[in-house]
């Protein structure tokens, strides 16, 4: 990226931040792009003293590459000095068939219909406070980038990291890759690794589940695309010519989708802008309607939506859906199938905006903590929209029948993702059996108490990471007595059918 281009893009980001602060509504061509007047008070408080990540990028569709310069103003909130920083560079897992999460036998043909295709990050210069350093990958897959610091970084001190790189998209129908419909940059941008118990987490990019755990940061992302392309992702961008600029506060990662084929439908609910992108107006509207209905239910069940916007994007992702902060991916296949499959997926992924995006948890070691809770929220959506009988039927088909199925010994709803070797068992055990825990809590405590707990959990841990111990302690506080034995029974006990 040339110096002129860097300067030009920096000025665009600065101008956009000013525009967003003033609350100007921008009309560009046929796309209405509202700039929200201000973040909520809670979001503003959460954003204070967060690490900020600025990305300036240019997309080259003929090469399927994104040329980027990323500046990270990192604040040490670890409570201890560190001599180096570790960044997660998940995209590099796609450099080799052996490490690609999309290349496991069960899904290879769906993800790589034309055979394996390489992708990843081609790293250029790395600067720390303006001084060039030698960053090195510390794992075989290249998903752990160690950046040495000239001197120890003390608690509450900050440092500025500059990364220049090129993202190379594989031809892959997955979180990360390009198809004829869109370029999808899921978990593509380098982010600081989670620091826990005195060390950086170095979990592998496991092919089952969502093996990502990260703290919130503020993102300022500017993407320049060719004429006719639209940028979609975590937030509502402001458009200036062919440059789209996103300003997204207190999010765990940044999702970006680029396409020259999509149309959009949008609406508003409770001050939140909701936009749906798909290949046709009817498809975009259908997903939008389901997600809006879900948001109405969840605003009451858990609490007000934590961000100013949500974006729904149809992609060639071969599975049902995938959540990111302020953005969900929905499989193109579902738009042509039964409406209830599309509805269930839109609702589940929308629920993740409350639990995963706002309230974070350890998706690697405790995937039940967001997945099972989101399944329970789907049951509540069904009750709110279709009545108690429909809800009871959904619980029977999803939770109760799952409790009767024989599963491999050694896996439970409380197992880490690495305990699972196929998607069928993972869904059956973590989602379906896991949701039975919340049904049992409701039968024991009553629906009102469970609702009270969900609201308290959401209020206490929005923009934070909640551990299983945090979950259990708050449940004890709300219920009035210790329920750890019940959680152990449902989450950790191996059931032999």
N, C-alpha and C positions, 0 to 999 in steps of 0.2 A: 504494500500500500504506500503510495507516494506521500511525501510531506504535505503537498497541496491538498490531497484527498483527506488526509488526517485532519488538517486544520479546518477544511470545509465541513467535515462531518461533526467535528467537535462543536463548531458554531451552531450547527443544526440542533444538536442536543441541548445546548444552552438556550437557544431560542424557544425550543419546544417546552422546556421546563418553565420558562416564563409564561408561555401561552397557557399551559395547564394551570399554573398558579392563578392566572387572571380569570380562568373559567370561560374562555372564548369558545364558541361553537364554530367548528370549521366545516365548510362545505367544499368538497373536492370532487368534481366530476359527478358521477352517479352514486357515489358512496358517501353516506352521511356519517361523519366521524365525530361524535360528541367528546369534548374534553371536559371531564368532570371538574367541578369547581374546586373541590378540596377533598382530601382523604378524611375519613372519620377521625374523631378525636382519639379513639383507641388505636387506630392504625398509625396515626401520627406519633403517638407515644411509643408504640412498638418500634417504629422506624428510627427513633432517636438512638444514636450510637451504634447502629448496625453497620456491618461491613457493607460497602457499596461497590457494585460491579457495573462498570461502563463498557459497553461493547459497540464498536463501530465496524460495520461489515458491508461487504458488497457481494451479491450473488451472481454467479456465472452459470446459467442454466445449461449451456452447451457442454460445459465441463462437469456439471453437477458439483460445483465447489463453492464454498463460502470463504472469502478472504476476510480475515478479522484481526482487529487489534483490541485487546481487552485490558482495561486498567482496573485493578482491584485495590481499593483503599481498605485495607484489612485492619481490624481492631482486635487486639488480643484480649479476649474475654475468658480465657482458660483458667485463670487463677494461678498460673505459674508461668515462668519464663520458658520460651521455646527457642531453639537454635535453628530450626528449619520449619518450613510449612509444607504440608502435603496437599496437593490438589487432586481431585478425582477427574480423570480424563476418560470417562466411560466409553466414548466413541472409539477409542483405540481397540476395544475388544473385537471390533469388526474387521481388524486387519488380517486376522487369521481364521480359517474355518474352525480350527481347534478351540478357539476362545470365543467365537461369536455366539451370543445367547440365542441367535436366530437359526443356528445351524444344527441344533440337536435333531436326532433322527425323526422324531414325531412331528416336527413342524418345518423341516428343511424345505420340502417341496412347496409348502404354502408361502414361505418367506422368500425363498430363492427359486421362483419358477423357471428362471433361465440359467440356473446354476449359481455357484458361489460367486459373489462379487465383493471385492475389497473396499473398505472404507476406513476412515480414521482421521487423526489429526496430524498434520505435518507442522511440527513446531519450529518457529524461527527464533528470534531473540527473546531472552528473558532478562528483564531489568528489575532490580530491587532498589528503590529510591534513586533511580537514575543510573545505577551501576550494573553493568552486565555481569550475570552469574551463569554458572553451568548447572542447569536443571537436568535431573536424570530420572528415568523411569526405574522403579524398584520392583516391579513385578513383570512376569513373562508377557502378560496381556497388554502392558503399557497403560493400565488404568490408574496407576499411582505415580504422580509426578512430584518428586522431592525438590524443593526450591531452597537452597541454602541462604541463610541470612548473614550479613557481614558481622553482626553482633547479636547477642541474645535479645529477643523482643520481650520486654517485661509486660506484666499484666497491665491492661488499659492503655498501653502504648500502641501506636499505629505504624504501619509500613505500607508503601505503595508498590504494588507488583504490576509490571507491564509484560503482557504476553502477546507476541505476534504469532499468528498461526493460520493455516489453511485447513478447513474442514472438507474432507472428501467424502461425499455420500456414496454408499454402496447402492446398487440396484437391489432393493430389498423392501419387502412389504412388512414393515415392522415399526417400532418406535422411531427408528433412525434409518433413513434411506429414501430413495426416490422411486416413484412409479410414474405412469403416464398421467396421473391426476395431480400429484403434488410432491413437493420436497419436504420431508418431515425431519425436524432436528430435535428429537427427544433425547434428553440427557447428553446433548452434544457439546455443550460449552463447559470448559473447566470450572469447577467450583471447589471451594475449600472443603477438605475432608472433615468429618466430625471428629472432634477431640473429646475423648471419654476416658475417665479413670487414668489420666496421665499420659495417654498415648493416642495417636491418630488411628481411627478405625480404617481397616484395610480390607473390607469384605469384597469378595469376588463378585463379578457381574454374573450372578447365577441365572440360568435360563428360566427357572420357575419363580413365579411371584414377581414382586417389585422390590429388588434388592438395594434400595436406595434410602439413606437416612441423611438428612442435612438440616442445618439451622437456617433460619430466615436471613435474607439479605435484601438490600434495595437494588433494583435493576434499572439501568438506563440503557436501552438497546436501540441502536439506529441501524436500519438495514436499507441499503439501496438496491433496487431490483430493476430489471428491464421493463420497458413499457408493456402494459397489459397484465403485469403480475400484481398480486395482492399479498400482503404480509398479514398473518393471523397469529395469535398466540396468547401469552399471558398478559392480558390487558388490552385496552382499546388504543391503537396507535393513532398518532397525529400524522397526517400525510402532507408532505411538501414536495410536489413533483413526484419523482419516483423513489423518494426516501420516506420510510415509515419509522417513526420513533415511538417507542414504548417507554413509559415510566411506571414501574410496578414496585410498590413498597411492600416490604416484609413478606416475601415469597421464598419458597424453599428451592426453587429451580426455575429456569426460564424455558418455556416451550415456544418454538417457532415453526410455523408451517408457511410455505410459499407455494402459490399456484397461479396459473393463468386461465383456470377453467371454472372456478367456483362462482356461484351467486350467493347472495346473503339475504337473510331475513333477521329482523331485530325487534326487540321490545324492551320494556322497562318494568321492573317490579321493586317497589320499596326503595327507589333511588338507585337501583343497580341496573346497568345496561347489559342486556343479554343478546348475543349475536350468534346466529347459526349459519354455517357455511356448508354448502353441498353442491352437487352437480346440477340440481334443478330447484326451482322455487318450491315445488311441492315437498321435496325431500327436506329442504332446509326448514320449512315451516313445521313439518311434522316433528322433527327433533326439537325445535324451539318450543313447541306447545307442551311436549312431555316434560322438558326441563323446567319450564315456567311453573307447571303444576307442582312439580317436585319441590321447587324453591318455596312456594307458598306453604306447603306442608312443613318443610324443614325449618322455615323461619319461626313457626310456632312451636315445633317440637324441640328444637335445640337452641335457637336464638338467631338474631339477624345475621344475614350473610356478611362475611367479614371483609369483603373486598368491593371495589366499585364496579366490577364487571365480571362477566363470565362468557367464554367463547366456546361454542360447540363446533367441531370440525369433522366432517366426513372424510375418512382416509381409507386406504387399502390395507390397513391393519387387519390381519386375518382372524383375530380373536374378537371378542365382543366389543370391548372398549378399554380405554386407558386414561387415567386421570393425571393432570398436572395442575399446578396452581393457576387458578383463573381460566383454565382451559381443559377441555376433555376431548379425546379422540373417540369417534364412534365408527365401527367397521362399516364399510360400504355395503357389505353383504346384508346387513340387517335392514337396510332401507328397501330391500326387495323381498324381504321375507314377511313373517307374521308381525303384525304391529305390536303384539305383546312382547316379542323378543326385543324389538327396538325400544319400546317403552321401558321395560325392566332395566335395560342397559343404560339408557339415558338417566333414569332415576338413580341407579346405583352409583354411576360416575358423578352425578350431581351431589349425592350424599358425601362423596369424597372431598368436596370443597369445604365441608365442615370438618371431616375427620380424615386427615392426611394433610390437606393444604393448610387449613387454619390451625387445627390441633394436630401436631406432629406426633409420631410414635416410631418405634423401632420396627420398620417394615421387614427387616432382615431376620431378626430374632423373635419378634412377636407380631407376625402378620395378622393374627386374629384381631388385634387391637383396633385396627381400622376396618378390615374387611368384614369381620363378623358384625361389628356395630353398624356398618353401612347396609348389610343385608337386613338387619333388624329394622333399620329406618325405611327400607323398601316395604317391609310388611306394614309399617305405619302409614306409608303413602297409600298402599292398597286399601287400608281401612278408611283413610280419609276420603279417597276418591270413589271407592266401590262398596264400602261397607264391611261389617264384621265377618259376614259369611265368606266373602272373597278373601279376606285376610286369613281366616282360619284354614281355608283351602290352600293358600300359598304356604303357610307354615307347615301344613301336613306334607305337601309335596316336596318342600325344600328341606326343612329341618327334621321333622319326625321320621320321614323315610330314610334320611341320611343316617340317623341314629341306629337304624336296623340293618344297615349294610355292613358286610364284613370288609374290613380294611386291613392293609398290611400291618403286621405287628411292629411297634416301635414308633408310629406316627400318631400324633394327637392334634387337636386344634391349637394347642399351645406350642407346637414344634416350630423351630426355625425353618426357613425356606429350604435350606440344604438337606433337610430330612426327606424331602419329596423328590421323586424321580419322574413324575408324570403330572400332567395338568388335571387329569380326571380325579386323582386322589387329592390333589391340592384343593380343588374346588369343593369336592365333597366334604372334606374334613375341615378346612379352615373357614370357608364361607358358610356351608350349610350346617355342619355340626357346631361350628362356632356360634352361629346365630341362635342355636338352641339354648345357649347359656342365657341370652337376654330374655328369651321366652320363659325360661325357668325363673329368672329374677322377677319377671312380671307376675308369674303365678305365686311366687313367695311373698313379694313386697307389695304388689298392686301396681297397676299401670301408672298411677299418679306419682308414686315414689320413683319408678324407673325414669319417667319423664323429668322429674326433679333432678335426678342424678345426671342425666344427659345434659341438661341445661347448665348445671353446676360445673360439670367436666368441661364443657365448651367454654364457659366464661373463665374458668381458672387457667386453662392451658392454650387459649388462642394465641397464635404466633410463638408458641413454645413447643418443646418436646416433652411429652408425658411418658414416663416409664410405666411398666406394669405395676410397680409398687405405688406410684402416684395414683393409678387407676383404682387399685384395691383400697388405698387409704381413704380416698374420697368416697368410695362406695360405703366403707365402714362409717364414715362421718354422716352420710345421708341416711343410710339404713338404720343406724343406731346400734348395730352389732356386727361382729366379725363374720364376713361371708367368705373368708379365704378357703375354707374347706369345700364350699360349693364351687368356687372357681377352680380349685385343684381337681375336683371330680369331673367337671366338664372340659377343662383345658388340658389337663396333664395325665389323666388316668387312661391307660390302655384298655380298651374295651374288646373283649374276645367274644365274638358272636358265634 
